[in-house]
Amino acid sequence: MKLGVPNQSAQGEKRVALVPDVAKKLAARGVEAVVESGAGELSHIPDEAYADAGVTVGSAADAWGAEVVAVVRAPTADEIGRLQSGTVLIGFLGPLTNPDTTRALADSGVTAFAVEAIPRISRAQAMDALSSQASIGGYRAVLLAALEMGRFFPMLTTAAGTIKPASVLVLGAGVAGLQAIATSRRLGAVVTAFDVREAVREQVESLGARFLELDLGDADAEGEGGYAKELAEDAARRQQEAMAEAIGRFDVVITTAQVPGRRAPLLVTAAAVENMKPGSVIVDMAGESGGNCELTEPGETVVKHDVTIAAPLNLPGDMPDHASQLYSRNVSSLLELMIGEEGALKLDFEDAVIAGACITRDGEIVHEGAKQAASAAGAAS
């Protein structure tokens, strides 16, 4: 198997899909890697480090022309044009939100595997790139909040008096939210968290945070695979009203709530922002899918009603060194299922992981969610 890793820095991506240590392990399985020159530079991995690991450092044509190509973010239309029919592509491909890319991959005859579509089963945990990158995002969001807030996070006792600890509210207790809770606690804040899935209460409390009690009736929004699903309209309205009152008690609000393939749920209304104390901070991690805050401007940091609202895009990309290491291991774990005898490519579509992650094959869109997204986009146009 020949594995190609392109340089995606032109798209603003700092991460790289393969690091030298992982390349060595794959080489032991017979995988020959070629990395486009400069691909690891923004992750502080020089070309020499790849060469020392036995990786070929080549051109863009070399990387995109490989039998298997691993990317971080979805390729552009021009990059898809460089892929040969039958090429295997692995990466964050946005099958539920990027139908044009999915259709282009199918039309090009590419066999594409979206890491977002990997089934959430126990043996696929090592391949779970969504979780590895979300954990980094949750950590980074807290650091951003601490920088934006003009106050300490921890309690401090000084000769000039005692400083109260910051109060932090984390909305959404998935991987990103749990990491945000843990990091806020490490910095000394008093942390409260909320999630529409009652099942995560124990995880929240195990990290030393309090679970925020809101009266949503009998609503519970745990969907397939443990992901959140959208609340019914009435429950969503009750949540917003109850949240608007509660939010005013906190110095920092970190929102992480997202529903796969849908616009992020609106949790923090404009009225809730007005209720917050001057100098408070909101970090909206759902900016790429519309934002959890009504006043969010995706990709921007703005001040509204004397509250700082930050909605950074691609937070994991702001920590490219460790993000690349973890993502590379995720990709390698998936590749392990594709390696046959003597390192040859072997795709077993009877395998639940291989079948579940595949979105295009033999010129067709084969993933049901991606198929529906492409059909909806076609109907809308």
C-alpha positions in Angstrom: 0.0 0.0 0.0 1.2 3.5 -0.9 -0.1 6.2 1.5 -0.1 9.8 0.4 -0.4 12.8 2.8 -0.9 16.2 1.1 0.0 19.6 2.4 -3.2 21.4 3.3 -1.7 24.5 4.8 -3.0 26.6 1.9 -6.5 26.0 3.3 -5.4 27.3 6.6 -5.1 23.8 8.1 -2.2 23.5 10.6 -2.7 19.8 11.3 -1.2 16.9 9.2 -2.7 13.4 8.8 0.5 11.5 9.5 3.4 12.0 12.0 6.8 10.3 11.7 6.3 7.9 14.7 3.1 6.6 13.2 4.7 6.3 9.8 7.3 4.0 11.2 4.7 1.7 12.6 2.8 1.6 9.3 6.1 0.9 7.5 6.5 -2.2 9.6 3.1 -3.4 8.2 4.4 -2.8 4.6 2.8 0.7 4.1 5.0 3.0 2.1 4.2 6.7 2.9 4.8 9.8 0.8 4.3 13.2 2.4 4.1 16.4 0.4 6.9 18.8 1.3 5.9 21.2 4.0 2.9 19.2 5.1 4.0 19.0 8.7 5.6 22.4 9.0 2.8 24.1 10.9 2.7 21.1 13.2 6.4 21.7 13.8 7.4 18.6 11.9 10.1 19.4 9.3 10.6 17.4 6.2 13.8 16.1 7.6 11.9 14.4 10.4 9.8 12.5 7.9 12.9 11.5 5.9 14.6 10.2 9.0 11.5 8.1 9.6 11.8 6.5 6.2 9.0 8.5 4.6 9.4 9.8 1.1 9.0 13.6 0.9 7.6 14.5 -2.5 5.4 16.8 -4.5 1.7 17.4 -4.4 1.2 15.1 -7.4 3.0 12.3 -5.5 0.8 12.7 -2.4 -2.5 13.0 -4.3 -1.6 10.2 -6.7 -1.1 7.6 -4.0 -3.3 4.5 -3.7 -4.6 5.7 -0.4 -4.7 9.4 0.5 -5.2 10.7 4.1 -6.3 14.3 4.7 -7.4 16.3 7.7 -10.1 18.4 6.1 -12.2 17.7 2.9 -10.3 18.3 -0.3 -11.2 21.2 -2.6 -12.7 20.7 -6.1 -9.3 21.1 -7.6 -7.8 18.6 -5.2 -10.5 16.0 -5.9 -9.6 16.4 -9.6 -6.1 15.1 -8.7 -7.4 11.9 -7.3 -7.5 8.9 -9.6 -10.6 6.7 -9.9 -10.4 3.9 -7.3 -8.2 6.0 -4.9 -9.1 5.5 -1.2 -9.5 8.8 0.6 -9.7 9.1 4.4 -10.4 12.3 6.3 -13.0 14.7 7.8 -15.2 14.9 4.7 -18.5 16.3 6.2 -20.8 13.7 4.7 -23.9 15.3 6.3 -23.0 18.9 5.7 -20.9 19.0 2.6 -23.0 17.3 -0.2 -21.1 19.0 -3.0 -17.9 17.3 -1.9 -19.6 14.0 -1.5 -21.1 14.1 -5.0 -17.7 15.2 -6.5 -16.0 12.3 -4.8 -18.5 9.8 -6.1 -18.3 11.3 -9.6 -14.6 10.9 -9.6 -14.8 7.2 -8.6 -13.1 7.7 -5.3 -13.7 5.3 -2.4 -14.1 7.7 0.4 -14.1 7.1 4.1 -15.3 9.9 6.4 -13.9 9.6 9.9 -17.1 11.3 11.2 -19.0 8.2 10.0 -17.0 5.6 11.9 -19.5 3.6 14.0 -19.4 4.4 17.7 -18.6 0.8 18.8 -16.0 -0.3 21.3 -13.5 -1.8 18.9 -13.5 1.5 16.9 -12.6 3.7 19.8 -9.0 4.0 18.7 -10.3 5.4 15.3 -12.6 8.0 16.8 -11.1 11.2 15.4 -14.2 13.2 16.4 -13.5 12.4 20.0 -9.7 13.0 19.9 -10.1 16.4 18.3 -13.1 17.4 20.4 -11.1 16.8 23.5 -8.4 19.2 22.3 -11.1 21.7 21.4 -12.7 21.6 24.9 -9.3 22.2 26.5 -8.4 25.1 24.2 -11.8 26.7 24.7 -11.2 27.0 28.4 -7.8 28.6 27.9 -9.4 31.1 25.5 -12.0 31.9 28.1 -9.4 32.5 30.7 -7.5 34.8 28.4 -10.6 36.8 27.4 -11.9 37.3 31.0 -10.3 40.1 33.0 -10.4 38.0 36.2 -8.7 35.0 37.8 -10.1 31.5 37.5 -8.9 30.2 40.8 -9.6 31.5 44.3 -6.7 33.5 45.6 -6.0 34.5 49.2 -3.6 37.5 49.3 -2.6 40.2 51.7 -5.0 42.5 49.9 -7.9 40.1 50.4 -9.5 37.0 48.9 -10.4 36.6 45.3 -13.4 34.5 44.6 -13.1 31.7 42.1 -14.7 32.1 38.7 -18.0 30.4 38.0 -18.1 28.5 34.8 -21.1 26.9 33.0 -20.4 24.3 30.4 -23.4 23.6 28.1 -23.1 20.1 26.5 -21.3 17.2 28.2 -20.0 15.3 25.3 -16.2 14.8 24.8 -15.5 18.5 24.3 -17.7 19.5 27.3 -16.2 16.9 29.6 -12.7 18.1 28.8 -13.9 21.8 29.3 -15.2 20.8 32.7 -12.0 19.0 33.7 -9.8 21.9 32.5 -11.9 24.6 34.2 -11.6 22.6 37.4 -7.8 22.3 37.0 -7.7 26.1 36.7 -9.6 26.4 40.0 -13.0 27.5 38.7 -16.3 26.4 40.3 -18.0 24.5 37.5 -21.6 23.7 36.6 -22.7 21.8 33.5 -25.8 21.0 31.6 -26.8 18.5 29.0 -30.2 17.4 27.6 -29.0 13.8 28.0 -29.8 12.8 31.6 -27.4 9.8 31.2 -24.3 12.1 31.3 -25.1 13.5 34.8 -22.9 10.9 36.5 -20.0 11.8 34.2 -20.4 15.5 35.0 -20.5 14.9 38.7 -17.5 12.5 38.6 -15.4 15.4 37.4 -16.4 17.5 40.4 -18.9 19.7 38.6 -22.5 20.3 39.6 -25.3 19.3 37.2 -27.6 22.3 36.4 -31.2 21.4 37.0 -33.7 22.7 34.4 -37.3 21.7 34.1 -37.7 20.4 30.5 -40.6 18.0 31.3 -39.9 14.5 30.2 -37.6 15.5 27.4 -34.4 13.5 27.0 -32.4 14.0 23.8 -30.0 11.1 23.6 -29.9 9.8 20.0 -28.1 7.0 18.2 -24.5 6.3 19.2 -24.8 8.5 22.3 -25.0 11.8 20.3 -27.5 14.4 21.2 -30.6 14.8 19.1 -32.8 17.9 18.6 -35.3 18.7 21.3 -39.0 19.1 20.3 -39.9 22.8 19.7 -41.8 23.1 23.1 -38.9 21.6 25.1 -36.4 23.7 23.2 -38.3 26.9 24.1 -38.6 25.9 27.8 -34.8 25.2 27.8 -34.0 28.6 26.4 -36.2 30.4 28.9 -34.8 28.5 31.9 -31.3 28.9 30.6 -31.6 32.7 30.1 -32.3 33.0 33.8 -29.6 30.7 35.0 -26.8 32.0 32.7 -26.7 35.4 34.5 -25.1 33.8 37.5 -21.9 32.7 35.7 -18.7 34.5 34.7 -17.9 32.1 31.8 -20.2 30.1 29.6 -18.7 27.5 27.2 -21.1 26.0 24.7 -20.4 22.7 23.0 -23.8 21.4 21.9 -24.1 20.1 18.4 -26.4 17.7 16.6 -24.7 15.8 13.7 -25.8 17.1 10.3 -28.0 19.8 11.8 -27.7 23.5 12.8 -26.4 23.8 16.3 -29.2 24.2 18.8 -29.8 27.7 20.1 -29.1 27.7 23.9 -28.0 31.2 24.7 -30.5 33.9 23.6 -29.8 37.6 23.3 -31.8 38.1 26.4 -29.5 35.6 28.2 -26.5 37.6 27.2 -28.1 40.8 28.5 -28.5 39.0 31.8 -24.8 38.3 32.2 -22.5 40.5 34.3 -20.3 43.0 32.5 -17.0 41.4 31.6 -18.4 37.9 31.3 -17.2 35.6 28.5 -19.0 33.2 26.2 -16.9 30.7 24.1 -19.2 29.2 21.5 -17.6 26.0 20.2 -20.5 25.4 17.8 -19.6 28.3 15.6 -18.9 26.1 12.5 -22.5 24.8 12.6 -24.2 28.2 13.3 -23.5 28.6 17.0 -25.3 28.0 20.3 -25.5 31.7 21.1 -27.9 33.9 19.3 -25.3 36.8 19.1 -22.4 34.6 17.9 -20.5 35.7 14.8 -18.7 32.5 13.6 -15.0 32.9 13.4 -15.1 36.3 15.3 -14.7 37.6 18.8 -17.2 40.3 19.5 -18.5 42.3 22.5 -22.2 42.5 23.0 -23.9 44.0 26.0 -20.4 44.2 27.6 -20.0 40.4 27.2 -17.2 39.0 25.1 -18.5 36.3 22.7 -15.8 34.2 21.0 -16.7 31.7 18.3 -13.4 30.3 17.1 -13.3 27.9 14.1 -11.2 24.8 14.1 -10.0 25.0 17.7 -8.0 21.7 17.4 -6.0 23.3 14.6 -4.8 25.8 17.1 -3.0 23.0 18.9 -1.6 21.3 15.8 1.2 19.3 17.4 -0.9 17.1 19.7 -3.9 17.3 17.4 -1.8 15.9 14.6 -0.4 13.1 16.8 -3.8 12.0 17.9 -5.4 12.2 14.5 -2.5 10.3 12.9 -3.1 7.5 15.4 -6.8 7.5 14.5 -6.1 7.3 10.8 -3.5 4.5 11.4 -6.0 2.5 13.4 -8.5 2.7 10.6 -5.8 1.8 8.1 -4.9 -1.3 10.1 -8.3 -2.7 9.0 -7.4 -2.1 5.3 -4.0 -3.8 5.3 -3.9 -7.3 3.8 -1.0 -9.6 3.3 2.4 -8.0 2.7 0.9 -4.5 3.1 -1.5 -4.8 0.2 -4.7 -2.8 0.3 -7.7 -5.0 1.2 -11.1 -3.5 1.8 -13.5 -5.9 3.6 -17.0 -4.4 3.3 -18.4 -7.1 5.6 -16.6 -5.3 8.4 -18.9 -3.0 10.2 -16.3 -0.2 10.6 -15.3 -0.3 6.9 -18.9 -0.4 5.7 -20.1 2.3 8.1 -17.3 4.8 7.4 -17.5 4.5 3.6 -19.5 7.3 2.0 -18.7 6.8 -1.7 -17.8 3.7 -3.7 -17.9 2.6 -7.3 -19.2 6.0 -8.4 -22.1 6.0 -6.0 -22.9 7.6 -2.6 -23.4 4.6 -0.3 -23.7 6.2 3.1 -27.4 6.7 3.9 -27.0 10.1 5.7 -24.7 11.4 3.0 -27.1 10.2 0.3 -30.0 12.1 2.0 -27.9 15.3 2.3 -27.0 15.1 -1.3 -30.6 14.5 -2.4 -31.8 17.5 -0.3 -29.1 19.8 -1.7 -30.1 18.7 -5.2 -33.8 19.3 -4.6 -33.0 22.8 -3.1 -31.0 23.8 -6.2 
